[in-house]
Each structure stands twice: as C-alpha cells, then as structure tokens.
Amino acid sequence: MPRANKSGTGRKGHRWVAQVKTDSTHPPAGLFTKDPATIARVLASRKVSPKGPGSGMRMLTYFINRAGKGLSKARRAKLERAKELLAKRTRGSSQQRRKGHAKAAGSR
C-alpha cells in the first residue's frame, strides 16, 4: 500500500509552499541576500511587518521553506542566523509589553 505524500497534493516532489499565493507584505527587493543583522532589523520594522517582529519571522521562515533544497549551506546558515536575531527581537518586544502591562496594572 503506497504512503500518502505529506504535502497532501498526492504528487511526489510537489510542496504545499509552492502553491501559496500571498499579497500581504512586501519586503524590499534583495533583502534576503543581505547580512543577517540587516535582514532581522528590516523584518522587525513596522514598515515591512505591520504586526511586529513575529510577522517578520513568519516571512523569513516562509522564504526559507519556499527556497527549499535550492539554498546553499552558506546562505541557509545566514538566514538561520537572521532568524535567531529576529527571535531575540521578538522575545525582547514581548517582554517589554509585559513589563509595561505590569506597571499599568500595578498603578491601579
């Protein structure tokens, strides 16, 4: 009995990510070819990611998934480093919101 393809398309070699069509945000052209710090900074900005750094993290993850096996090891390493930097920003911004919320709650 043949196993079903995880992607759900039923065709071997086709991935779900190739079928996604989105028009929500537009990072600057060539952004993903820059250094990790620049990628993280730009994706964390409200101009590119209106919903915050978490949205930028999803864009970066989507880009890595979309590129798939076509990424060189060096380029994938740069993008993974950018994800780490962006994750730090995401954690930092959520901790700041909680501290601000705690201060507001304590002043009641």
Secondary structure by P-SEA (a helix, b strand, c coil): cccccccccccccccccccccccccccccccccccaaaaaaaaaccccccccaaaaaaaaaaaaaaacccccaaaaaaaaaaaaaaaaaaaaaaaaaaaaaaaaaaac
